[in-house]
Amino acid sequence: MAEIRRSPRAEADLESILEYLERTNSSAAQRCAMDFREKTEALARFPEMGRLRPEIASDLRSTLVWPYVLFYRVEDDVVQILRILHGKRDLRRIMRREVR
């Protein structure tokens, strides 16, 4: 099983998402937190389950936690979660700056 690590940016993304949802709908915030937890547990078991994103970087992968996109890299037995972004944002532009 792979180790899951979140970058400081991914931690801030998740915190911001959950804080926003908590203000607007606490049950949605709880469901979203559970969805993220389940997705990271799945990534620990199956690190390469997300799709490759070669249009951004050759080793970048993403997976959906609707409506958010979780971007990550796999190195040895570590899944490094880089960002968690809303799917309606300009994901390519944001991630190209992130993965330089």
C-alpha positions in Angstrom: 0.0 0.0 0.0 1.4 3.4 -1.0 1.8 6.2 1.5 -0.3 9.3 0.9 1.2 12.8 1.2 -0.5 16.1 0.6 1.4 19.2 -0.4 0.8 22.3 1.6 -1.2 23.7 -1.3 -3.4 20.5 -1.4 -3.9 20.8 2.4 -5.0 24.5 1.9 -7.2 23.5 -1.0 -9.0 20.9 1.0 -9.4 23.1 4.0 -10.8 25.9 1.9 -13.3 23.5 0.2 -14.5 22.0 3.4 -14.8 25.4 5.2 -16.8 26.8 2.3 -19.1 23.8 2.3 -19.5 23.9 6.1 -20.7 27.5 5.9 -23.3 26.6 3.2 -24.3 23.0 3.9 -22.8 21.0 6.7 -24.1 17.7 5.5 -22.5 18.4 2.1 -19.2 19.2 3.8 -19.3 15.9 5.7 -20.1 13.9 2.5 -17.3 15.7 0.7 -14.8 15.0 3.5 -15.8 11.3 3.4 -15.5 11.3 -0.5 -11.9 12.7 -0.2 -11.0 10.2 2.5 -12.3 7.3 0.4 -10.5 8.5 -2.7 -7.2 8.8 -0.9 -7.7 5.3 0.6 -8.3 4.0 -3.0 -5.2 5.8 -4.2 -3.1 4.2 -1.5 -4.3 0.8 -2.8 -4.2 1.6 -6.5 -1.8 4.6 -7.0 -2.1 4.5 -10.8 -5.9 4.5 -11.0 -6.1 8.2 -12.1 -5.6 9.2 -15.7 -2.3 10.5 -16.9 -2.2 14.2 -17.8 0.7 14.4 -20.3 -0.8 17.7 -21.7 0.3 19.2 -18.4 3.3 17.1 -17.2 4.5 13.6 -18.2 4.2 12.2 -14.7 1.1 14.0 -13.5 -2.2 12.1 -12.8 -5.6 13.2 -11.8 -8.8 11.7 -10.4 -12.2 13.1 -9.8 -13.9 13.7 -6.5 -16.8 15.4 -8.2 -16.8 18.4 -8.8 -13.2 18.6 -7.7 -10.1 17.3 -9.5 -7.3 15.8 -7.4 -3.9 16.1 -9.1 -1.1 13.9 -7.9 2.2 12.1 -8.8 3.4 8.7 -7.9 7.0 8.1 -6.9 8.0 4.6 -5.6 5.5 3.9 -2.9 4.4 7.5 -2.3 1.3 9.3 -3.8 2.0 13.0 -3.6 -1.3 14.9 -3.9 -0.4 18.3 -5.3 -3.6 20.2 -5.7 -7.4 19.8 -5.3 -9.2 22.2 -7.7 -12.8 22.7 -8.8 -13.3 21.2 -12.2 -14.6 24.5 -13.7 -11.3 26.3 -13.2 -8.7 26.5 -15.9 -6.9 23.4 -14.7 -4.3 23.2 -17.4 -3.2 26.8 -16.8 -3.1 26.4 -13.0 -1.3 23.1 -13.0 1.3 24.0 -15.7 2.4 26.8 -13.3 2.4 24.3 -10.4 4.5 21.5 -11.9 7.4 23.5 -13.5 
